[in-house]
Amino acid sequence: MTASAPPTYILHYFNVVGIIEPIRLLMLAAKADWTEVHPEWPQEKYSQPFGRMPVLIEKSTDGSPDFMLTESRTIERYLARKYGFIPTDLKHAARQEQLRDLQADVGILSNEVRLGAGDEAKERLNYLIGRLIEFHTEVLRENGDNGYFYGDKLSYIDMSLYGFFKLIFAHPPTSIPNYVADIKSRITPEIAKVIANVESHPLLREHIDSRPEFYPLFG
Ligand SMILES: N[C@@H](CCC(=O)N[C@@H](CS)C(=O)NCC(=O)O)C(=O)O
């Protein structure tokens, strides 16, 4: 392999939607050369850097050691920057990261409720999902309501929002009746356009069609 060869990646995770859908979508949109590996768990837990996944391994192209990263959002941002899916303007980039961190907080809270957190957590979750939808919708309106958060093409936050909804729909808290249907009914037309753009994207569609149990989000 020459020093200028494009990198190849190995992504370690469980064979579920989980928290890495934005990483999968970024890899596909970047046309990266990547493979997903599903280690045996817990047998291979302590061979991961922090005993958790995802782990991204970027194979070295120049004889230096492979580059290994953990923490899903760090991996996302590394890929988004590397492949031009996050604005170069610092304020716009920070805005995307802000929205993404809000999504992640709500995803974590949704999982805590799924694992048994009680009424107070359910109320917080309900409130935060409402604010998340409103907040994302405002940004989409500011960008002209064209189904993209920034400019007129796919960027990091479009893919992460899709991954966020997929995560909470794929692993819903069963203690909240009609959780998925309720959130779907609250999704605004502005957000629905983003979802449609992601689902119809030529580089993402095959992946989306390959997991009919999870996709499409609104089919
Ligand atoms: N903050 C971390 C969380 C990583 C995490 O909790 N990973 C879970 C799967 S979603 C895991 O590896 N669980 C198995 C374990 O802890 O043994 C990230 O965003 O990557």
PDBQT file of the ligand as one rigid body, heavy atoms in Angstrom, charges set to zero:
ROOT
HETATM    1  N1  LIG A 301     -19.947   7.391  25.681  1.00  0.00    +0.000 N 
HETATM    2  C1  LIG A 301     -19.720   6.163  24.976  1.00  0.00    +0.000 C 
HETATM    3  C2  LIG A 301     -20.670   5.101  25.474  1.00  0.00    +0.000 C 
HETATM    4  C3  LIG A 301     -20.195   3.728  25.026  1.00  0.00    +0.000 C 
HETATM    5  C4  LIG A 301     -21.120   2.647  25.523  1.00  0.00    +0.000 C 
HETATM    6  O1  LIG A 301     -21.798   2.772  26.556  1.00  0.00    +0.000 OA
HETATM    7  N2  LIG A 301     -21.158   1.537  24.771  1.00  0.00    +0.000 N 
HETATM    8  C5  LIG A 301     -22.016   0.435  25.109  1.00  0.00    +0.000 C 
HETATM    9  C6  LIG A 301     -22.846   0.035  23.898  1.00  0.00    +0.000 C 
HETATM   10  S1  LIG A 301     -23.886   1.333  23.356  1.00  0.00    +0.000 SA
HETATM   11  C7  LIG A 301     -21.171  -0.788  25.480  1.00  0.00    +0.000 C 
HETATM   12  O2  LIG A 301     -20.087  -0.983  24.964  1.00  0.00    +0.000 OA
HETATM   13  N3  LIG A 301     -21.719  -1.611  26.376  1.00  0.00    +0.000 N 
HETATM   14  C8  LIG A 301     -21.108  -2.863  26.749  1.00  0.00    +0.000 C 
HETATM   15  C9  LIG A 301     -20.360  -2.800  28.036  1.00  0.00    +0.000 C 
HETATM   16  O3  LIG A 301     -20.230  -1.705  28.642  1.00  0.00    +0.000 OA
HETATM   17  O4  LIG A 301     -19.911  -3.866  28.442  1.00  0.00    +0.000 OA
HETATM   18  C10 LIG A 301     -19.888   6.401  23.459  1.00  0.00    +0.000 C 
HETATM   19  O5  LIG A 301     -20.676   7.286  23.080  1.00  0.00    +0.000 OA
HETATM   20  O6  LIG A 301     -19.228   5.711  22.679  1.00  0.00    +0.000 OA
ENDROOT
TORSDOF 0
